Amino acid sequence: MPAVHCPDFFPLQQSMSASSMSASSMSAFSCRYRIGWSLRWIFGLAVTAISVLSPVSAQSAPGNDLLQPGTMQARVAACTACHGEQGKAGADGYYPRLAGKPSDYLYHQLLNFRDGLRLYRPMTHLLAGLPDDYLREIAAYFADQHVPYPPAVRAAVSPDMLEHGRVLAMQGDPARGLPACVACHGTALSGHSPAIPGLLGLPRDYIGAQIGGWKNGLRRAAAPDCMADVAQKLTPEDIGALSAWLSSRPVVEPYQPDPAGETALPAECGSQAQR
Amino acid sequence: MKRIIQYCLLVLFAACVVVVGVLYWMGTRDDAAPSPVVVQAGAGGTAEGQRLVEQGRYLARLGNCMGCHTVPGGQAYAGGTPIPTPFGTLYGPNITPDPQAGIGGWNADDFWQALHNGKSKDGSLLYPAFPYTEYTRVSRADSDALFAFLRTVTPSSQPSRAHELKFPYDQRGLLAFWRALYFEPGVLPTDESQSVQWNRGRYLVEGLGHCAACHAPRNSLGATRAADGLTGGMIMGLDWYAPALTADPVRGLGKWTAHDIAALLRTGMAQHSTASGPMAEVVLGSSQYLSEADALAMGTYLKSLPPTQGSPDASSGSQSDAATQPSNAVMDRGGKLYAQHCAQCHQDQGQGSGLAWPPLAGNPTVTAPSPINAIRLVLDGAYAPATAANPRPHGMPPFGQVLGDNDIAALVSFIRFSWDNRASAVTAFEVKRVRDASR
């Protein structure tokens, strides 16, 4: 599928063409067009191709000797075993993507797993002996990884259910005191720097499981726990509709969190003050 | 005749009462308290008071007090840490200077009473999950320093959580009989035939370091016996194996130098092995703060221990005999898995790579009599403990989610019997048991 591979092999063009065309309109034609347009960047391309191809070959042939002790890539091998090379998400849809998420968001999750606010034994076990500074460094490493998103999978649910999810995400339900997802998670649902994650590019089961986790206390954040308050007001139907709609949305590049401090949040959230 | 039987029964009953009485007296009597150090506890203003507090801060690290008295992410010394045992779960109490919830109402004598005699301020007997069986060897001067330091930590009003013990273990009075059998209060006299360094090492290993809490075998009543020494065993309630600290070359520290031991204590890493599981927690919270001299003293003392003889675990087969050798098929399968998943970091010959990835050849964690630690590490992965010498440790990935019980059994069997390693094979059943227990 050229539209997917194109930015993978020619990242220079991706950033240059971002202003003139949206990534969702990318086609095989636009890929070819951009290759021709960029011939004068041939040296840059050669260098880039080498640097980009190396991790690709690392993915296809696990067990080769690419990991070098002392590199960040080697230090986080315990993470990427489940979360995928560069944190691009695990194979089975249960282990979420880490790559490109806001750095403070990832840092807070590491802290919360380690200190028992967020309950998942394998994570708590791995993080038990790691100091804050190192967790911050690991978070920054994954926040800096930019790998393409896989195409969204449209959930096999009724149009009514998808529409219910869309309305909740985009408009909320003021009658029930439910803010829209976009009110905090970014106008394009791509997150909000420095500590609010984007909601696209995540598997449906994962989204459902997380909202469920907020509801029953398996997942918590620093007080006041605004997301727990939101989750308490969501019905099972709401959760099903939201996870179906969010997971069906394609990730539109550039998928970057909104800059910090741009909008006032509708609720006070302890996670935004957590350092 | 009837009268004779009655008489005998009466004598028997009286003898029982006497025995019970003597045991109760033995279990509740106090060791004579040496006179306290003449320093005003909490007088942090004076130079001497400040020195005492700093000494206590260091000793609190050595004793790993926070390990049981602080929950992860919680307030220091406010308690609440669960301590799982076969008798139920105990919770480390609040030992901050809060007058109600903590030990703010205690004085240095009360603290000594707890540390040395295993009794609370009100005289009630303490459960030996608080290792007063070892702490009793701490000197009065060090006890006073610890107390002076604990007076300076931030008070917490969080009440201590009640222990959740099964009957009859929830009957505190019965501890008197346990103590009569297994507890002897008293500081260690200096062994004049040994060096100052050796004596210091023994003081730390047998006292505040409470190494025996994990590294000595425990009987069914949870007691360790000095006669058994630090011969290793399963850690009660934790499902990890604590290796022998004796001079045995395979099961113990025979191939280690005192400097290797000091390095493991202070950095979490040594040339043979990296601390994992409960020992990683010890390095993290306690032994990394040891001074170089104290760490070396502990190494020196441990190196003087005789080889393991007749320990309960010695018979369970660290050295493989024909019956427990892995089959060729298992070695083939394990070898393929090793090349695919492990060799990238641990290298073809299990030699590891520097301090980032420990060797598996000759690694006592791999060749221990019990394979449980190796199985757990493959299942769950681990980070080496972060220490001043290694603040950004490398991590071992978990494989429990990608490899089944048969594969992990073959893999662990392979590393236990490859290169010069000669430890027993592992069955899929053992892997399953560990997997189920750690869920």
Interface residues (C-beta under 8 A of the other chain):
Chain A: P62 G63 N64 D65 L67 P69 G70 A74 R75 V76 A77 A78 C79 T80 A81 C82 L111 R114 D115 G116 L117 R121 P122 H125 L126 L127 A128 G129 L130 P131 D133 Y134 E137
Chain B: V71 P72 G73 A280 E281 L284 A339 Q340 H341 A343 Q344 C345 S353 G354 A356 W357 D380 G381 A382 Y383 A384 P385 A386 P391 R392 P393 H394 G395 M396 P397 P398 F399 G400 Q401 V402 S438 R439
